[in-house]
Amino acid sequence: MAILKITKKHHKHFNNPFPSSVSTTIPYVQGSLFFNSKRVPSDQTFSIGSDFQLSWTSDNGGHLSISHLSQQTRPIWSTIPGQAFVSAALVDTELEESRGSFLVKDKDVHMVCNHQTIEDIRIIEDIGVINGQFDHHLECEMPDSTSVYRRLEKKTDAQEIPIPTLMITGRLFNMTKKSKRFQKHGIQATMQFEAKGPSVYARYWVLFNQKTNHEVGFQVKIEKPNFTSRNQVSKTVSGGYQGFKRGRNNRKKRLGWCWYLSRPRGFLLVSSVEEEIADLDILKPEEFNRVWLTYASDENERFYGFGEQFSHMNFKGKRVPIFVQEQGIGRGDQPITLAANLISYRAGGDWSTTYAPSPFYITSRMRSVWLEGYDYTVFDLTKLDRVQIQIHGNSAEGRILHGNSPCELIERFTESIGRLPELPEWIISGAIVGMQGGTDAVRHIWDELRTYDVPISAFWLQDWVGQRKTLIGSQLWWNWEVDSQRYWGWKKLIEDLRSQNIKVMTYCNPCLAPVDEKQNKRRNLFEEAKQLDILVKDSNGNPYMVPNTAFDVGMLDLTHPKTATWFKQILGDMVNDGVRGWMADFGEGLPVDAVLYSGEDPISAHNRYPELWAKINREIVEEWKSNSLDKVKKDQEEGLVFFMRAGFRDSPKWGMLFWEGDQMVSWQRNDGIKSSVVGLLSSGISGYAFNHSDIGGYCTVNLPIVKYNRSEELLLRWMELNSFTIVFRTHEGNKPSCNSQFYSNQQTMSHFARFAKVYKAWTFYRIQLVKEAAQKGLPVCRHLFLHYPTDERVQRLSYQQFLVGSEFLVVPVLDKGKRKVRAYFPLGESSSWVHIWTGKVFSKQGSEEWVEAPIGYPAVFVKVGSHVGEIFLNNLRSLGIL
C-alpha cells in the first residue's frame, strides 16, 4: 500500500541551513514502446475533429505526432520514436510543511510500469460521456474497461466529450529481467523482461478530441494494476491479462516484426522493485498514484511560462514543480536564505518556490501544453530531447495549443482559462500611496503630497484593522473591521479623500485570528466563524489552527456553502463605509492534512484554494456593481478592485489584479528587484495580464549579523521601474522604521512626485492595454519574446529589459551604483527606437548600446513614428518632466 507521510516542521527552532531542494522526485522514467502490427498499421493519419490530425508511423519503433491542418508539416506535439509516452507507478510520498512552505518527496517505489504497448488506434464517432458514464455502445465494444471509462471523465457537471474522439488503447507493464534470447539477434543487451517474481500490467486509454479551432484536448486514464506470477496466476486477475501472459511466451509471433524493430531501451528504476512487488497484497491492488507523460522537444527549444516565476525565464534544463506556496525569504540569494532556513525550516525557499505557479508553458518553437486539474505536478525539462511530466494521480487531462506566435498562443490559452476584466480607470490613473499609522499620519502625508503636486488615485491603508505587538514586531489584528481608535473619524477620512477623487483601499485575507485580547473590537470574527462551523478542520474535527509568524489563525473553509455568504457580508460592510479596493492577501497556505467540508483531497485542494479565494472576492465586486447600476452617480470611476498574490492556472478568470508578494529590499537576483521583473514577465506569459510589485520591496531583515534595509537608491530605482507597470503602489515594508520611504526627505518625495507624473503621462495607453488584455489576455508588461520570437538574443533575456505593450522599451537600472545600462534593440522590425530623454534615435537592429541612465532618467525608448509614443512625449512635456 502506498504511504502518504506528512511531516510538520512549523516549530523547529534550529534547522539545516541547506535543506532538501526541489530535486526530490523519482529519477527520469524511461521505457520502450511496442505495438500490435496486426491491428496498428505501419503508417496512418487520423483526424482529430475538423482542424487537427494525428499521424502514426512505425518507423524507428513507432511514434505519434499531432499537427494543425493549416500546417501539416509542423508538429505541435509528438512522441519519441520507440519510447513509451505513458508510464505509471505506485510510490510512497512524504510531504514536508512549515508555515506555508512545502516540499513533496517521492520515497519508496512499490511498482513501475514504464513500458507501453499500443494495441489499437481508432476514431470513436458516436460515444458521449454524460455525468461521467460512458454509453452502452462503448461498454459492449470494450467490456473489460467499463469501470475505467466511468472514472475517466472527472467533471462534476453534466458534460459530453466532444465527438468524434480519437482513442489509443494498450497496456503498461514492467520488464526487469534481461533476455539473452534477443541479444544474439543484434537487439540491445539492455533489453529487459518480467522477473521471476510477480509482474505488473495495466490497461490505459488516451483520448484526443478537438476543443476549439486551435486546441486539442487529451485525457489519459490508467486502470488498476494487475499482477501475475511466473508459476501461478492469481484468481483475481482478469481473463484479459491471462491472454497477455500467454502472449508473453510467444511475443514475437503476436507482435510481428515490430517486436524486433522497436529497439527497446531497458530501464530499471530501482533495484528493489521485485522485492517491493512481492510484498504487495495482490488480492487488493491499489490504483497507481503517479502518471508520466513523455514527449519530444528540440535540443535548443526554450520554455517560458509556468505561472509567476521569479528566478528564470527559460526553464530548459530545469525540473519545475507546480505547487502553490510561500515564495521564501531569499530563494537562494545569500546570506539571507541561509539565515532564514536556520530560523525556520525551509523559510528561505529556492528558485522554484512561488505563490502563483501554473501547469502551462510556451516554447520558442511555438508549442504549448497545459494541464487541467489541481494535482501536484513536476515538469522535467532536464533532458535535451524531451519533456516529461510527472502527475501525482492516476490520470491526466490537458490541452495542446496551436498558434503561430507567442501572443496568439497566450490568446488561445486565456480564451480557455479565462481573462482578467477591465480595471476601473481610477486605479491606473495615479499613485496608490501605501500608508500606516492611523488617521493623523494619513492626513499629514496627504498634506505633504499636495505640496509636491503628486497625482494620487488612492491611499492603501493596510493597518485599518489595528496593530498589536508580537515577538517579531508590529502585526495586524486579523479581524476584518476598522479599528476606530487608530482610524478615528474613519468615514469622514474616506469622505474627505473622495471629495478630491482619491479612493481608500484596505487589507484582508482568508484567515481569522482570535481577538479576545483586543480591547476595542465590535465583532469577534474568529468566534463567529467557529460557531458557523466554516473553518478548516483538523483530523479531530476541531478548527485547524494554522501557524503564522508569531500567532496561530483559523482558516476559512472556502468549500463550505456558508462561507462565501458570510465573508461577502464582511466585505460588504467595508465597502459600504466607502472603501473601493483591498489587498486580498494569502491563499497559499492551506494545510495538506486539513479536512474540508467538500471532502476533497486537501493536497489537490491546496492548489485550488487561491482560485476559490479569488472567486469570493470577485463575487462581491460583481454583486456590488450589479446592485449599483441603478444609482445615478455610479460610473466606471467607482468600480471596486482587489489585488492578490496567490494564484493558480485559472486565477485570471476570477482575479482582477495581482501583485508579486514579498520581495526582499535588495538588489539581488532571486528575491530582490531583479526578481520582480522576472515575476512580472513570466506571469504575463501565463495569463496574469495585470501584475506589479511593491515599490522598494517588502521584506526587511534586521538581525545582529544579517541586515537587509531598504536604501534610498534602491527605493528611487524601484520607483522608476514601477512607473512603467500597471499599478504604481508604494509599501512601507514589514519594518517601516528601517526603510527609506517616499516621504523620508525632499529627494525621495520629489522623485516620487516625478515618477507618479511619468506614470500618469501614459495613462491613455494603459487604458488601451487594459482593454486589449480583457479581450485577448495579453499582458501590459511583456517579455520581448512576445513580439520578437525568432530573435535568439531576445530569447536569452531575463530581467534586463521589457516592453510595455508593443510601443515602449524599458531598460531599468537594477544594480547598485550603476549609472548606465546596456540596451538591446531587437531584430525583426523596421522601426527605430528613440530615447525619451535625449531624442537620440537607435536604428540598428540586433545591436547593443550603452545608454546613460542617471537617477531620475531611466533608459526608456519609444518607437519612432509611434502615435502612442508621440502622445506620451507630449504628456511628459505638459507635466514638466521633459
Salt bridges, closest charged atoms under 4 A:
ASP92 OD1 - HIS110 NE2 2.83
GLU94 OE1 - LYS107 NZ 3.57
GLU96 OE2 - LYS9 NZ 3.55
GLU96 OE2 - LYS105 NZ 2.88
GLU97 OE1 - LYS8 NZ 2.74
ASP106 OD1 - ARG290 NH2 2.49
ASP106 OD1 - HIS392 NE2 3.77
GLU119 OE2 - ARG171 NH1 2.66
ASP120 OD2 - ARG39 NH2 3.44
ASP120 OD2 - ARG122 NH2 2.48
ASP126 OD1 - HIS137 NE2 3.93
GLU139 OE2 - ARG150 NH2 3.74
GLU141 OE2 - ARG122 NH1 1.90
GLU141 OE1 - HIS137 NE2 3.30
ASP144 OD2 - ARG203 NH1 3.22
GLU153 OE2 - LYS155 NZ 3.71
GLU194 OE2 - ARG251 NH2 3.72
GLU215 OE1 - ARG399 NH1 2.85
GLU276 OE1 - HIS110 ND1 3.36
GLU287 OE2 - ARG151 NE 3.29
ASP298 OD2 - ARG365 NE 3.08
ASP298 OD2 - ARG367 NH2 3.16
GLU301 OE2 - ARG367 NE 2.97
GLU326 OE2 - ARG645 NH2 3.35
ASP350 OD2 - ARG346 NH2 3.56
GLU372 OE1 - LYS155 NZ 3.92
GLU372 OE2 - ARG399 NE 3.16
ASP380 OD2 - ARG319 NH2 3.19
ASP385 OD1 - ARG386 NE 2.87
GLU397 OE2 - LYS155 NZ 2.89
GLU408 OE2 - ARG412 NH2 3.25
GLU422 OE1 - LYS771 NZ 3.22
ASP447 OD1 - ARG450 NH2 2.40
GLU448 OE2 - HIS444 NE2 3.15
ASP463 OD2 - ARG486 NE 2.59
GLU481 OE1 - ARG522 NH2 3.93
ASP483 OD2 - LYS518 NZ 2.95
GLU495 OE1 - ARG498 NH1 3.86
ASP496 OD2 - ARG443 NH2 2.79
ASP496 OD2 - LYS492 NZ 2.88
GLU528 OE1 - ARG523 NH2 2.66
ASP533 OD1 - LYS537 NZ 2.46
ASP573 OD2 - ARG523 NH1 3.73
ASP577 OD1 - LYS491 NZ 3.66
ASP585 OD1 - ARG645 NE 3.37
GLU588 OE2 - ARG645 NH2 2.56
ASP593 OD1 - LYS8 NZ 2.87
GLU600 OE2 - ARG608 NH2 2.65
GLU619 OE1 - LYS568 NZ 3.07
GLU619 OE2 - LYS615 NZ 2.65
GLU622 OE2 - ARG618 NE 2.93
GLU622 OE1 - LYS625 NZ 3.86
GLU623 OE2 - LYS568 NZ 2.74
GLU638 OE2 - LYS503 NZ 3.91
GLU638 OE1 - ARG580 NE 3.00
ASP650 OD1 - ARG649 NE 2.89
ASP662 OD2 - ARG645 NH1 3.02
ASP694 OD1 - ARG729 NH2 2.50
GLU713 OE2 - ARG819 NH1 3.46
GLU720 OE1 - ARG717 NH1 2.88
GLU720 OE2 - HIS751 NE2 3.31
GLU772 OE1 - ARG782 NH2 2.78
GLU807 OE2 - LYS863 NZ 3.79
ASP815 OD1 - LYS674 NZ 2.89
GLU829 OE1 - LYS863 NZ 2.98
GLU848 OE2 - ARG793 NH2 2.30
GLU848 OE1 - ARG822 NE 3.64
GLU852 OE2 - LYS820 NZ 3.55
